[in-house]
Amino acid sequence: MSAPRIGLLFGSFNPVHVGHLILAEHFATRTDLAEVWLVVTPHNPFKEAKDLLPDTERLRLVELALAGNPRLRAEAIEFDLPRPSYTIATLDALRERYPEHDFVLLMGGDNVSGLPRWQESARLLAEVDIYVYPRPGTALPDLAAFPRLKVMAAPLLDISATYIRESLRVGKSIRYLVPDAVEAVLASRQASA
């Protein structure tokens, strides 16, 4: 019997929103993946941190968003790894912790051209299957260089965490953009700010 295949969807999830959830659910239910894990990444030192919710709060919001869905899971392994986190190091740590699983990367087509510049990219590209969902307006590079990459259509919503944060900042509704439980936490947080 082959190992269960687990899709890894990385992100800051600042905050998690329905676009993330639709994508994760799509891959968990319409591919050969047994589950999709949303890997919450800590602060990227190359990005502005002023609008970033604390790591543990972002993780909690992802857990709330996924509650009751046995095929989706929040994963915080990068919180325990040296920073900045590199995908290859995260994969190594996950393989050590969960040797019974086979991991697959899930990524938007806009990230493919940058893959050769990733840490230990040759090993990453040789060892891991990558499921890519095309993004409108982004052309994919020549895929001959990526033999383990599989392009898969997925429903995409044009929603950004930045838009949600800005809506909160100016007192506008985020209803239907995030799960109800996430909206309640964010509204409460905004009210006490």
C-alpha positions in Angstrom: 0.0 0.0 0.0 1.4 3.4 -0.9 1.9 6.2 1.6 -1.0 8.7 1.9 -0.2 11.8 -0.2 -0.5 15.1 1.7 -0.7 18.4 -0.1 1.2 21.3 1.6 -0.2 24.8 1.0 2.2 27.3 2.5 1.2 30.8 3.5 1.2 33.5 6.2 -2.6 33.3 6.2 -2.8 36.8 7.6 -5.7 36.2 7.8 -6.9 32.9 6.3 -9.8 33.5 3.9 -12.3 31.7 1.8 -9.9 31.7 -1.2 -7.4 29.6 0.7 -10.1 27.3 1.9 -11.7 26.7 -1.5 -8.3 26.0 -3.0 -7.4 23.5 -0.1 -10.8 21.8 -0.3 -10.4 21.5 -4.1 -7.1 19.7 -3.9 -8.2 17.6 -0.9 -11.3 16.3 -2.7 -10.5 16.4 -6.5 -7.0 15.0 -6.7 -5.1 11.9 -5.3 -4.3 13.7 -2.1 -5.6 12.3 1.2 -5.4 15.6 3.0 -4.2 19.2 2.6 -2.2 20.8 5.3 -2.1 24.6 5.5 1.5 25.3 6.7 1.4 28.6 8.6 4.7 30.4 8.0 6.3 32.6 10.6 7.3 36.2 9.7 9.3 36.4 6.6 12.3 38.7 7.4 12.1 40.2 3.9 8.5 41.3 4.3 7.0 44.1 6.4 5.8 42.9 9.8 3.7 45.8 10.9 0.4 44.3 9.7 1.3 40.7 10.5 -0.8 39.1 13.2 1.3 37.1 15.8 2.2 33.6 14.6 0.1 31.8 17.2 -3.0 34.0 16.4 -2.7 33.2 12.7 -2.4 29.5 13.5 -5.5 29.7 15.7 -7.5 31.4 13.0 -6.5 28.7 10.5 -7.5 26.0 13.1 -10.9 27.7 13.5 -11.4 27.9 9.8 -10.7 24.2 9.3 -12.7 23.0 12.3 -14.9 20.0 11.4 -13.1 19.2 8.1 -11.1 16.0 8.5 -9.3 16.5 5.1 -7.8 19.9 6.0 -5.4 20.6 8.8 -3.3 23.5 10.2 0.4 22.8 10.5 2.8 24.9 12.5 6.1 23.0 12.0 7.9 26.1 10.7 7.4 27.8 14.1 10.1 25.3 15.5 12.5 25.7 12.6 15.4 28.2 12.1 14.3 31.3 10.4 14.0 32.2 7.6 12.3 29.0 6.8 13.2 27.3 3.6 10.7 24.8 1.9 13.4 22.1 1.7 14.1 22.3 5.4 10.4 22.2 6.2 9.9 19.1 4.0 12.9 17.4 5.7 11.3 18.1 9.1 7.9 16.9 8.0 9.4 13.7 6.5 11.2 13.0 9.8 8.1 13.7 11.9 5.7 11.9 9.5 7.6 9.2 7.6 4.4 7.4 6.8 3.3 10.3 4.4 4.3 11.4 0.9 4.3 15.2 0.7 3.3 17.2 -2.4 3.7 21.0 -2.8 0.8 23.1 -3.9 1.6 26.4 -5.4 0.4 29.1 -7.7 1.8 29.3 -11.2 3.3 32.7 -10.4 5.8 31.0 -8.1 7.1 28.4 -10.7 9.6 30.6 -12.5 11.3 31.4 -9.1 11.7 27.7 -8.1 15.3 27.4 -9.5 16.4 30.2 -7.0 14.9 28.4 -4.0 17.2 26.9 -1.4 18.5 23.5 -2.6 16.2 23.8 -5.6 17.7 20.9 -7.5 17.0 18.5 -4.6 13.5 19.9 -4.1 12.7 19.6 -7.8 14.1 16.0 -7.9 12.3 14.8 -4.7 8.9 16.3 -4.6 5.8 16.4 -6.8 4.4 19.9 -7.2 0.8 20.6 -8.1 0.5 24.0 -9.7 -2.7 26.0 -10.1 -2.4 28.6 -12.9 -3.1 32.2 -12.0 -4.7 34.5 -14.4 -2.2 36.8 -16.2 0.8 34.6 -15.3 2.5 32.6 -18.0 4.1 29.3 -16.9 7.7 28.8 -17.9 8.9 25.9 -20.1 7.8 22.9 -17.9 10.4 20.5 -19.4 12.7 21.8 -16.6 10.2 20.6 -14.0 9.4 16.9 -14.6 7.6 16.5 -11.3 5.4 19.5 -11.8 1.7 18.9 -12.7 -0.5 21.8 -13.7 -4.0 21.4 -12.3 -6.9 23.8 -12.8 -8.4 25.0 -9.6 -11.1 27.6 -8.7 -9.5 30.9 -7.7 -11.0 33.9 -6.0 -9.5 37.3 -6.3 -9.4 37.9 -2.6 -6.4 39.1 -0.7 -5.5 39.2 3.0 -4.4 42.8 2.4 -7.9 43.7 1.2 -9.4 42.0 4.3 -7.0 43.8 6.7 -7.7 47.2 5.0 -11.5 46.5 5.2 -11.1 45.9 8.9 -9.0 49.0 9.4 -11.7 51.2 7.8 -14.6 49.5 9.5 -16.0 47.7 6.5 -17.6 44.3 6.5 -15.5 41.1 5.8 -18.6 38.9 5.9 -18.3 36.0 3.4 -14.6 36.8 2.8 -13.6 34.7 5.8 -15.3 31.9 7.8 -17.8 33.2 10.5 -15.5 32.0 13.3 -12.6 33.9 11.9 -14.7 37.0 11.3 -15.8 37.0 15.0 -12.2 36.8 16.2 -11.0 39.6 13.9 -14.0 41.8 14.7 -13.4 41.4 18.4 -9.7 42.1 18.0 -10.5 45.2 15.9 -13.0 46.4 18.6 -10.5 46.2 21.4 -7.7 47.9 19.4 
